[in-house]
Amino acid sequence: MTKDFIPLLQKCSLQIQDLLKTTPACYLNTTNTSGDAQLQIDVAADKIIEKELMGSKFIAGLCSEEKSEAIFKDTGSYLVAYDPLDGSSIIDSNLSVGSIFGIYEKEFKASALVASAYVVYGPKLEFVFADDKLTHFIYNTNGWEEKNLATLKTQGKINAPGGTQKNWDPKHKKLIESLFEEGYRLRYSGGMVPDLHQILIKGGGLFSYPATLDSPKGKLRKLFEVFPFAFIYEKAGGEAIDGKKRLLELEIQSLHESTPCFFGSKNEIEKVRKYYE
């Protein structure tokens, strides 16, 4: 049944790709529940996804980074939590951005996550879907073409550290410095989707968004961003933790709850545990 989400989410992605070509990156006089200023294009992308998902008979409800509360209907058994346009603040720089989807069965919690997906809007339109396996699609003149997505190597060479450096905890600073001392390459765009996608495509590395002085509970949201990518990274042979604990074992108290998060190859995650424990 989760395979039914593939054409539905691909349809959303094509509409959002067109939206990116025609909608200016201007801010509205509103903020989302997390306190981020909303772009006009954030709200427009959210409306596209809401319309398509709530029109599906197998979806019972959804929540979004751009909505304060979840919305429900009487039919269906799946719930979808999504970030309609991750990295929208870098659109005016013409960098790649994305969409993230977590597909839950009956409840919004990590243990109910049955599939997840993300879209990369870049030079190529790419779509990655995970349920019992990973599936990778690239859109071209012939439509969606399925591609192989290799599993992560035990160790990579990419280091993508998020958060403001002056607000890092000393142990996190030591972790990042140790990676550079070992020859890791800095690759951080300011967009979660393109940075995590690059690590997957290149075969390994570490993406980190730690607790910081200004965001002691981390910045990235569990339901919309963290859990879906944790699911994908585990399917790809990697790991995803909050510094100590597996992300998909975390409880959730509210829809917009955030957490520190680390995604990567097994050796990189083991290094995180070493510095954080």
Secondary structure, 3 states (H helix, E strand, C coil): CHHHHHHHHHHHHHHHHHHHHHCCCCEEEEECCCCCEEEHHHHHHHHHHHHHHHCCCCEEEEEECCCCCCEECCCCCEEEEEEEEECHHHHHHCCCEEEEEEEEECCCCHHHEEEEEEEEECCCEEEEEECCCEEEEEEECCEEEEECCCCCCCCCCEEEECCCHHHECHHHHHHHHHHHHCCCEECCCCCHHHHHHHHHHHCCEEEEECCECCCCCCCCEHHHHHHHHHHHHHHCCCEEECCCCEHHHCCCCCCCCECCEEEECHHHHHHHHHHHC
